[in-house]
Amino acid sequence: MKFEATKRQKDIYLQGFAGTKPVVPVRFDKLEAMAKQKMSKEAFAYIAGGAGLESTMENNRRGFDAYQIIPSMLQDVAKRDTSIQLFGYQLPAPILTAPIGVLELAHPGADIDVARAASGLGLPMIFSNQASFPMEKCAAQMGSSPRWFQLYWSKSDELTKSLLHRAADCGCSAIVLTLDTTMLGWRPRDLDLAYLPFLGGMGIAQYVSDPIFQEMIRDPAFLASITNEGGFSIRKLVNLIRLVNKFKGGSFFEKLRKKTPIAAVRKFTEIYSRPSITWKELAFLKKHSKLPILLKGILSAADAKQAIEYGMDGIIVSNHGGRQIAGAISAVKALKGVVAAVDGKIPVLMDSGIRDGSDIFKAIAIGAKAVCIGRPYAYGLAIAGEAGVREVLQNLMADFELTMGLCGCRTIKDIGPEKLTNP
Ligand SMILES: Cc1cc2nc3c(=O)[nH]c(=O)nc-3n(C[C@H](O)[C@H](O)[C@H](O)COP(=O)(O)O)c2cc1C
C-alpha cells in the first residue's frame, strides 16, 4: 500500500486519543535521549560520538540551519508524489539507510531488523562492510527490495574481490566505496572509555562469513604469529570468553585451541583498510564489479570532478556524520559545490546531519538526488528493533512529504534551489 504522510500523522493522533503515545519519539533530541537509556555507555558513545570536539557534527546541523525554506502558496498539492528513479529502481521516497557498522551495539536484531524495516517500506538499505550480520542473511529478508553494499578497501585484493562478488550474488544493485575511513578518526568518547567494539568480535560478520578471509585465518604461519599482547587481567579474560562465545562452530575449548576468534579479530585489524589507495586503484573495482559504483565521503568539487573522470557512477557527499575529521565542512555546505561540479552527469546523494523532513527537502533543493539516514535509524533500532527503525523511517517519510506539499511542491521535480535562501 502506498505510504501517505497524512495517514501516518492521523494514526499517531488517533492512537493518542485512545491513550497511546508513540513508543519511538518523533523529536530527534528525545529519540537520542531514549536510545541512550537503552544502550550501554560504550555502545552509546560509539554511535553518538564524533571526532575531536565533535565540531563537524555541530557544523552539519548549522549547515542545514543556514538554509531557510521559501514556500510557494496556492499550488494544488492535494496529490503528492515523493517517488524517484535511482539506478533502475523506483523508490517511494528519496531516502536510503546509510551503512552503519556494529549495529549489534544498539540491538541484537541489528542489520536484520534494518533490512526488514527498510524493505517493508521499499527503501534501499546500504549494507555496511562492518555489519553484524553477513550481507546474504540481510538480503534474504528483503525480497526484491533494493540493497547496496558499502565497501572498505581492504589490504587484500582477494578479499575485496570476494566481497564484490558476494554483493552481486545477493542482489545488491550498487557498490558504495567509502573513502573517508582509511584510518579511524580520533574519537575522544571511545578513547576515554578505551573501547573499540571490533576487538570483541563485533562488526566483523562480512569477514568471518567470507571464504577468502576464512582461508587467511587458517594459515598456520599466521596462527603461529599470534601472541598475547599486553599481559593478562581479569577484564581481559572476561572479554576473551565473550569473544570466543560469539563464534559458532565447536566447543569453547575447541574454538580456543584453534584460535579462530582471536585470529579473526587480529586479521581484521591487520587488513580492514588500506590507507595507501589512490584514484588509480578505482579501475580495479570497475574491473571486478559490473555494478554502479558510488564514492562516499566526497566533500570537494575537485574530488567530485575526479570521480567523474575515473568513471564513477555516483557520489555520496558525506563527512561520515562528523566521526572522522573535526572541524570539517558540513556535508550540506559541501553539497552545493559538488552538485555544480557534477553538473547532472551522475547522481549526487548526501548524508550527515539529516534529522527531519525539512533537512531532506533542503538537500533535494540544493540538488541531491536522495539522502541517506544515519544515526536516527540506529536510535530507533536501539529503542524497538525492527519496529523502531520502521517508525523512524516512516516519520521521516511523512515529515518530508508534508514539507514538500506545504512548500507548494507536488513532486520531487518541483523542489529546486529557488525554494531556499542563499546562505
Ligand atoms: C555508529 C556508526 C557507524 C558507522 N559505520 C559506517 C560504516 O560501516 N560504513 C560507512 O560507510 N559509514 C559508516 N557510518 C557513517 C554513516 O554511513 C553516515 O555517513 C553517517 O551516519 C551520517 O551522519 P548522521 O548519522 O549524523 O546523519 C557510521 C556512522 C555511525 C554513526
Ligand as a Chemical Component Dictionary entry (heavy atoms), coordinates in Angstrom:
data_LIG
# 
_chem_comp.id                   LIG 
_chem_comp.type                 NON-POLYMER 
_chem_comp.pdbx_formal_charge   0 
_chem_comp.three_letter_code    LIG 
# 
loop_
_chem_comp_atom.comp_id 
_chem_comp_atom.atom_id 
_chem_comp_atom.alt_atom_id 
_chem_comp_atom.type_symbol 
_chem_comp_atom.charge 
_chem_comp_atom.model_Cartn_x 
_chem_comp_atom.model_Cartn_y 
_chem_comp_atom.model_Cartn_z 
_chem_comp_atom.pdbx_ordinal 
LIG C1  C1  C 0 27.864 4.088  14.609 1  
LIG C2  C2  C 0 28.153 4.444  13.191 2  
LIG C3  C3  C 0 28.788 3.511  12.387 3  
LIG C4  C4  C 0 29.026 3.806  11.036 4  
LIG N1  N1  N 0 29.572 2.843  10.232 5  
LIG C5  C5  C 0 29.790 3.119  8.932  6  
LIG C6  C6  C 0 30.266 2.113  8.057  7  
LIG O1  O1  O 0 30.464 0.970  8.453  8  
LIG N2  N2  N 0 30.488 2.446  6.766  9  
LIG C7  C7  C 0 30.257 3.718  6.288  10 
LIG O2  O2  O 0 30.481 3.986  5.112  11 
LIG N3  N3  N 0 29.770 4.678  7.096  12 
LIG C8  C8  C 0 29.515 4.404  8.386  13 
LIG N4  N4  N 0 28.978 5.370  9.185  14 
LIG C9  C9  C 0 28.638 6.674  8.609  15 
LIG C10 C10 C 0 27.201 6.666  8.063  16 
LIG O3  O3  O 0 27.119 5.905  6.894  17 
LIG C11 C11 C 0 26.741 8.101  7.720  18 
LIG O4  O4  O 0 27.678 8.696  6.863  19 
LIG C12 C12 C 0 26.566 8.969  8.976  20 
LIG O5  O5  O 0 25.915 8.231  9.986  21 
LIG C13 C13 C 0 25.754 10.204 8.653  22 
LIG O6  O6  O 0 25.738 11.069 9.738  23 
LIG P1  P1  P 0 24.486 11.197 10.745 24 
LIG O7  O7  O 0 24.282 9.840  11.320 25 
LIG O8  O8  O 0 24.935 12.171 11.778 26 
LIG O9  O9  O 0 23.325 11.681 9.930  27 
LIG C14 C14 C 0 28.685 5.086  10.526 28 
LIG C15 C15 C 0 28.045 6.011  11.351 29 
LIG C16 C16 C 0 27.759 5.695  12.661 30 
LIG C17 C17 C 0 27.023 6.699  13.498 31 
# 
loop_
_chem_comp_bond.comp_id 
_chem_comp_bond.atom_id_1 
_chem_comp_bond.atom_id_2 
_chem_comp_bond.value_order 
_chem_comp_bond.pdbx_ordinal 
LIG C1  C2  SING 1  
LIG C2  C3  SING 2  
LIG C2  C16 DOUB 3  
LIG C3  C4  DOUB 4  
LIG C4  N1  SING 5  
LIG C4  C14 SING 6  
LIG N1  C5  DOUB 7  
LIG C5  C6  SING 8  
LIG C5  C8  SING 9  
LIG C6  O1  DOUB 10 
LIG C6  N2  SING 11 
LIG N2  C7  SING 12 
LIG C7  O2  DOUB 13 
LIG C7  N3  SING 14 
LIG N3  C8  DOUB 15 
LIG C8  N4  SING 16 
LIG N4  C9  SING 17 
LIG N4  C14 SING 18 
LIG C9  C10 SING 19 
LIG C10 O3  SING 20 
LIG C10 C11 SING 21 
LIG C11 O4  SING 22 
LIG C11 C12 SING 23 
LIG C12 O5  SING 24 
LIG C12 C13 SING 25 
LIG C13 O6  SING 26 
LIG O6  P1  SING 27 
LIG P1  O7  DOUB 28 
LIG P1  O8  SING 29 
LIG P1  O9  SING 30 
LIG C14 C15 DOUB 31 
LIG C15 C16 SING 32 
LIG C16 C17 SING 33 
# 
